[in-house]
Amino acid sequence: MAVISSGIRPAFLVEGVSKMFAGRTGEVLALDDVSLQLREGSFTCIVGPSGCGKSTLLRILGGLETATLGTVTANLAATDVPESAFVFQEHGVFPWFTVLDNVAFGVRMAGVRKARREKIAHDWIGRIGLTGFEGAYPHQLSGGMRQRIAIARAFATGSPSLLMDEPLGALDAQTRMLMQEQLLRVWESDQKTVVLVTHQIEEALLLGDVVVVMSARPGRVKEIITVPFPRPRPADLEGTPEFAALRQHIWNALRDEVRASMEFS
């Protein structure tokens, strides 16, 4: 088993997970015998070629999909809130809701009274830098601001884990860098267990405690890398030889997998 934690109870214990889908020409094996332990309070990034089952694994962790074989055990301290909150690439904010109502939506669904949920929403709006926009609607905001709403809504639920599927993928490069910094700040203050799927090796190294490298379909765990850079990460980290060497190491592990995934296409 690929182990990410040592001596600390895992937030997620994934044992021998495989996932089969029905395809046009027969069954398709998306994931094959994936085993992981994800430490409570850790920030795990999953990288791999397109179609390798990264998003499927994330959905299985969050209970949106069921494994064909194997088990996922969640050891998450959730009582009156969902165990996991999701953030997807498409921000998914409600266009007919204001910023305040969007951020408060998750706690509203949990039955929290209006005064309490608005207090929670105001707190998270401030923490993501959108104070003053509480009454604005999504169409009045930039893509980066809308994605901040989605992230704040996920954190505001109080769920102990946050599952993120390419949440910054649609942003321009400069906005993406700022959003990475902001995401790290709110995570460091809240210490949820975060699992983030990304195609960007640099993003995985900047954000993650651990990088899980997946093979081409069927997705298997090819390598697990503990990120050695201390927190808080320095602003010039990407320019260091150590960062460049680790980025190249991950790309070397991925190169043949990406080629194989293109042959499947």
Buried (B, 14 or more C-beta within 10 A) or exposed (E): EBEBBEEEEBBBBBBEBBBBEEEEEEEBBBBBBBBBBBBBBBBBBBBBBBBBBBBBBBBBBBEEBEBBEBEBEBBBEBEEBBBBBBBBBBBBBEEEBBBBBBBBBBBBEBEBEEEEBBEBBBEBBEBBBBEEBBEBBBEEBEBBBBBBBBBBBBBBBBBBBBBBBBBBBBBEEEBBBBBBEBBBBBBEEBEBBBBBBBBBBBBBBBBBBBBBBBBBBBBBBBBBBEBEBEEEBEEEBBEEEEBEEBBEBBEEBBEEBBEBBEEEE
